[in-house]
Amino acid sequence: EVQLLESGGGLVQPGGSLRLSCAASGFTFSSYAMSWVRQAPGKGLEWVSTISGNGVTTWYADSVEGRFTISRDNSKNTLFVQMNSLRADDTAIYYCARNDQVVWGYFDYWGQGTLVTVSS
Amino acid sequence: EIVMTQSPATLSVSPGERVTLSCRASQSVSSNLAWYQQKPGQAPRLLIFGASARATGVPARFSGSGSGTEFTLTISSLQSEDFAVYYCQQYNNWPPWTFGQGTKVDI
């Protein structure tokens, strides 16, 4: 059974940093691109970042480019996102999601999410 | 960036009714479109990919159709557990992967 479990969320002040983790199990982690998708309170879904299975290639939304860094440790089946220079509009539930294996296009499994609140 | 627009924003229906949700892309996405269901307090769940293929475990009452810029998600007979928010997402041109704003199906 595929499982994705996020952790690391919490309350942080504007300008602060936070690192989220996503522990994966039930599949060959290194064979899949992985993504972070966020959802601001009461709002829709927003793609944040994606990393290839081997960790070599990364993509970022314009809204987080230069502030967030996605990475992975395939030996520990774990996905990360380092979030720096956090702003109030980064407040959201952050979901870890697995990209489909063929076209990396849709997200076939999701974690339950971790809440990040940026506030003074 | 491809903009996805869903309509209506909210749909009020009764159990047993047939429901049709629409999703429009700002340019052609071929059949590279997915639908997700999100219930309150839960993560999104993949329903449809490739515009019309049901994901594993998705009931047959859910069907997707369309190609190019116009897509539809149909629920043939709405069950109580289907009240949720539904999102479409394109993956023809990425990055970015883009979602519609969602359609809420409520009673």
Interface residues (C-beta under 8 A of the other chain):
Chain A: S35 V37 G44 L45 E46 W47 T50 W59 Y60 A61 D62 Y95 D100 V103 W104 G105 Y106 F107 D108 Y109 W110 G111 Q112 G113
Chain B: N32 A34 Y36 Q38 Q42 A43 P44 R45 L46 F49 A55 Y87 Q89 Y91 N92 W94 P95 P96 W97 T98 F99 G100 Q101 G102
